[in-house]
Amino acid sequence: MKGFTLIEALIGVAIFIVITVSVYQAFTMVMQAVSLSRQKIIAIALADEQFEIIRNLPYTDVGIVGGIPSGKILHSQTLIRDNISFTVITTIRNIDDPFDGTIGGVPNDLSPADYKLVELETSCSSCLNFQPIRFTSQVAPRGLETASTNGALFIQVFDGMGQPVQGADVHIENNQAIPPIIIDDVTNNDGMLQIVDAPPGVEVYEITVSKSGYSTDCTYLTGDPENPNPLKPHATVALQQLTQISFAIDKTSTLNVSTVNQTCSSISNIDFSLKGSKLIGTNPDVLKYDAAHTTNGSGQKTISNLEWDKYNFLLTDTAYDLAGAIPLSPFVLNPNINQDVKLIVELKNPKAFLVTVKDAGTKLPVSDANVQLTGTDYDLTLTTGRGFLRQTDWSGGSGQEDFTDSTKYFSSDGNLETANPVGELRLRKVFDQYEPLGYLISSTFDTGSVSNFHQIIWQPQDQPIEAGLDSVKFQIATNNDKASWDFLGSDGTSNTFYTLVNPMINPIHNNDRYLRYKVFLQTTDSDFTPNVAEIAITFTSFCVPPGQVFFTGLTSGDYDLTISKSGYQIFNDTITISNNWQQYEALLVPET
């Protein structure tokens, strides 16, 4: 007779283990179900016991210690039965039955506390899979009701859309009552909590409304030094009168703030303030939200649990100014969203002016509007929604791959002067004669994201007539890999150049991130040289705010502001610059 092989023995053991584990799991589940059933039976018996105690109390004693109605029953109790610890939460409310009218209604019920509704919630935190059990019952007085010496407090809770909020937590305190009244309850399906037969008092009921994942709304103490004249003071209850007060809460949102420059490079440790627009007090105005923040070493700041509101950003940093925001500030933060915000910052220089251009009807930002600011020794035109890459100094020399040092470049043919004088490009002079041709290739500019490129602009535009036609011209190379540099001209081929006649960049470069320019200087008369003092390239990207431009290097004084865009009436205004940073909003009216 043959025995079992090792494999057969292992398979047999495995099958035995599977069957044994399955049987054990089934047994465990049965025992858990039996235990849970036993716990529920004990909880039901415990609730019956509490109801029996309540039924045997005098009607005037059926209430919560320190609550409304006031009585001898504790709001929360921990009771042990069969060595199991249960928590019993008791809630008792006065009910205004419509049979004889309601307080504040027709007819007006001056004794609205017709009967009491008792709710018991029994829970067991140490019990596995035990769900709280709730029971309700009504308790009515034996005799006829008498005239009330109290009033009523109705609390209505809405969300941001004006819809009732069910199950909102309402905390009420009246510390002037003896004993003090403390109520913790929730709103019903209509977002309402009705406190009937509340003792009268002027601004004595402190109310806070909240809900998990929601914002908070509350009443405030009149005369508080930080908010002396609250819009929603503590509630007043008058004799035989109904006081109804509304609160607004909704799901909170999160802001992910990043501080960057216009080429999406992170700028770290930027101080800013975030202010809402909702007021909780007037004379003086007191904002519900007004807080200071600082981005971290990566230029990031996450602000959680924000209430829906219209928020505004202001930079409080000592080194940087706010050059724009995406989305535009102020902006509306809706409930229950995760919102990304980019704050575009630039170094202070020394007075700055941020202009936001919007459509007068829609209030939406207007891109591609020409904004001209002119003053004494100042005349600059910028285009909304466009950033610019700029270089004004090449004296640092060649050999720089990426544009990190603003005085350096990548390479040249050696026929240009880059530091004689500093801040200019000129043809090199040899034996009192200028070289006939020279070129220079810039370092790599990084826009920070895929971009569209619009114009190449250089100064001065007037060149010596003796140098010949198109003595300054350019080609551009763009890519997304920082490797393939094909310099192209205005028709998108290497056979043409950008000149003053055609400075618009060919759309073949759109949707690229990295850029280099190649500048050519040439002369037909060796006694004359063209020169370049500034090169700028405009672009749009994820970090260029729409509808905004930012002017820097201003001095105190009056400036003329002119804004033009096809399809709109020309906008003119006179601006007085007096602060180190100012902002201005212009509304363009469409042409009729």
C-alpha positions, 0 to 999 in steps of 0.5 A, spaced: 500 500 500 502 506 497 503 512 502 501 520 501 507 524 497 509 530 500 505 534 495 499 531 497 500 532 504 501 539 503 495 540 499 491 536 504 493 540 510 492 547 505 485 544 504 484 543 512 486 550 514 482 553 509 476 549 512 478 550 519 479 558 518 472 558 514 469 555 520 472 559 525 470 565 521 463 563 521 463 561 528 466 568 530 461 572 526 455 568 529 458 570 536 459 577 534 451 577 531 449 574 538 453 579 542 450 585 538 443 582 539 444 582 546 447 589 547 441 592 543 436 588 548 440 591 553 440 598 550 432 597 549 431 595 556 435 601 558 431 606 554 425 603 557 428 604 564 429 611 562 422 613 559 419 609 566 423 614 570 421 620 566 413 618 566 414 618 574 416 625 574 412 631 575 410 634 569 414 640 571 420 636 572 421 633 565 426 637 562 434 638 562 438 640 567 440 647 565 436 646 559 429 648 556 425 646 558 428 646 565 428 639 569 431 634 573 434 630 567 441 630 565 443 631 558 448 626 558 449 620 562 454 614 562 450 607 565 453 600 566 449 594 565 451 587 565 458 590 565 457 594 559 458 601 559 452 605 555 452 613 554 445 615 554 443 622 551 436 625 553 433 631 549 427 634 551 423 640 547 417 644 548 412 643 542 407 648 540 401 644 537 398 648 532 391 645 535 390 652 539 394 656 534 402 657 534 406 663 537 407 669 532 401 665 528 394 666 527 391 665 532 397 667 536 398 662 542 400 665 548 402 659 552 405 655 546 408 649 551 403 645 549 407 638 551 414 635 551 417 631 546 423 626 549 428 623 545 433 618 547 439 616 544 443 610 547 450 608 544 456 604 546 463 606 544 466 599 546 461 595 542 463 592 536 459 595 530 454 598 535 449 603 531 446 608 536 439 607 538 434 612 538 427 613 541 422 618 542 416 619 546 411 625 548 409 627 555 403 631 556 401 635 562 395 633 566 391 639 567 389 645 562 395 650 560 396 656 564 399 663 561 406 663 559 411 667 562 416 666 557 417 667 550 420 662 544 427 662 540 426 659 533 433 658 529 433 657 522 440 655 518 441 656 511 446 654 506 450 658 501 444 657 496 439 659 501 437 652 502 435 649 509 441 645 513 438 639 516 442 636 522 446 642 524 449 643 531 446 648 535 449 650 541 445 655 546 448 658 552 444 663 557 449 664 563 444 670 566 439 665 568 439 661 574 441 656 573 445 657 567 442 654 561 446 650 556 443 647 550 446 642 545 441 640 539 440 639 532 436 642 526 430 638 523 429 637 516 427 644 515 433 647 518 429 649 524 430 648 531 425 651 535 426 653 543 419 654 546 418 657 553 425 660 553 426 665 559 426 672 557 432 676 557 435 682 553 441 679 548 442 673 553 442 667 548 449 666 545 448 662 539 453 658 535 451 654 529 456 649 526 456 642 522 462 637 521 465 640 514 461 646 514 463 653 516 461 656 523 456 662 524 454 665 531 452 671 535 457 676 538 457 680 545 455 687 544 461 692 546 466 687 545 473 691 544 474 687 538 467 688 535 463 693 539 457 693 534 456 686 532 451 685 526 448 679 529 448 680 537 446 675 542 439 673 541 433 677 545 427 673 548 421 677 550 415 675 554 410 671 550 413 673 543 417 669 538 424 671 536 427 668 530 434 668 528 437 666 521 444 663 520 448 661 514 453 655 514 456 651 508 461 646 506 468 649 507 473 650 501 481 650 501 485 655 497 492 652 495 496 659 494 503 659 490 507 665 489 511 665 483 514 670 478 511 671 471 515 665 468 512 660 473 518 660 478 517 659 485 518 665 490 519 663 497 517 666 504 512 671 501 508 675 506 501 676 504 494 677 507 487 674 505 481 678 507 474 676 506 468 681 505 463 678 510 462 683 516 460 681 523 460 688 525 460 695 523 462 702 526 468 700 525 467 695 520 469 688 522 471 682 517 469 675 519 475 673 516 482 677 516 488 673 516 496 674 515 499 668 511 506 666 509 508 661 503 513 656 505 520 655 502 517 652 495 512 658 495 506 654 497 501 655 502 494 651 503 489 655 507 483 650 509 476 650 512 475 657 508 468 659 508 464 661 501 466 669 500 469 674 496 476 674 498 482 679 496 489 678 497 494 683 499 502 683 499 505 685 506 512 682 504 518 687 504 521 685 498 516 684 493 510 687 490 503 683 487 504 684 480 497 680 478 493 674 480 490 668 477 484 668 478 484 676 479 483 678 486 478 679 489 475 673 487 469 669 489 470 662 493 464 657 492 463 652 497 466 645 497 471 646 492 479 646 492 481 652 489 488 654 486 491 661 486 497 664 483 500 670 486 505 673 481 510 677 484 516 682 482 521 685 486 520 692 489 522 698 484 520 702 488 513 705 486 509 700 482 502 700 479 497 694 477 492 695 472 486 691 471 482 691 465 475 689 465 469 689 460 464 694 463 458 689 462 460 682 464 466 684 469 470 679 465 478 681 464 480 683 457 486 681 454 490 684 449 488 691 451 494 696 450 495 700 456 499 706 456 502 710 462 505 716 461 508 722 465 515 726 466 520 722 463 516 716 463 512 713 457 511 705 457 505 701 453 504 694 456 499 689 453 494 685 458 494 678 459 502 678 456 508 677 460 515 679 457 522 676 457 527 682 457 534 683 457 538 690 457 545 688 459 550 683 456 556 685 459 557 679 463 560 675 457 558 668 454 557 661 456 551 661 460 546 656 458 540 658 462 538 665 463 539 666 470 544 672 470 541 677 466 548 680 464 550 674 460 548 670 454 550 663 450 555 665 445 557 670 439 561 670 433 566 675 437 564 681 432 560 684 437 561 689 443 557 687 449 560 691 454 563 697 451 559 701 453 555 697 458 548 696 456 549 696 449 550 691 443 554 694 438 559 692 432 566 691 434 571 696 432 578 694 429 583 699 427 577 704 427 573 700 422 566 697 425 566 689 423 560 688 417 556 683 421 556 680 427 551 676 431 549 673 438 545 668 441 542 669 448 541 664 454 535 660 454 529 663 457 524 659 461 516 661 461 515 656 466 509 653 462 507 651 454 506 658 452 504 663 446 509 668 443 507 674 440 512 680 439 519 681 439 521 688 441 527 692 441 530 699 443 532 703 440 528 703 433 532 708 430 538 706 427 544 710 423 541 711 416 548 709 413 548 702 417 543 700 411 536 697 411 535 692 417 541 693 420 538 690 426 534 683 425 532 677 429 531 670 429 528 665 434 528 658 436 523 655 441 522 648 444 520 643 449 526 639 450 532 645 451 536 641 446 533 643 439 535 650 437 532 651 430 533 659 429 527 661 424 524 668 421 518 671 420 515 666 415 517 660 420 523 658 416 531 660 417 531 664 410 527 670 413 528 675 419 524 679 424 525 686 423 521 693 425 516 691 419 514 684 422 515 684 429 509 679 430 512 672 432 510 666 427 505 662 431 509 656 429 513 657 436 506 657 440 505 651 445 513 651 446 516 653 453 523 655 452 526 660 447 532 663 445 533 669 440 539 670 435 540 678 434 544 680 428 547 687 427 550 689 420 552 695 417 554 697 410 558 703 412 564 701 416 564 708 420 557 707 423 554 701 427 547 699 429 546 698 437 541 695 441 540 697 448 533 692 450 530 686 447 523 684 449 519 678 447 512 678 449 508 671 451 502 668 454 502 662 459 499 659 465 503 664 470 501 671 466 494 674 469 489 675 464 487 682 464 492 685 468 499 689 467 504 692 472 508 698 471 514 699 475 520 704 476 515 710 477 516 716 481 511 720 485 506 724 481 501 725 476 500 720 470 496 719 464 493 712 463 490 710 456 487 704 454 485 701 447 482 695 444 479 694 438 471 694 439 471 698 445 471 705 447 478 708 448 479 709 456 482 715 459 484 717 466 489 721 470 492 717 476 496 720 482 502 715 484 503 717 491 504 710 494 509 704 493 504 700 490 497 702 488 492 698 484 487 701 479 481 697 475 478 700 469 472 698 465 472 698 458 465 700 454 464 696 448 463 701 442 456 702 439 
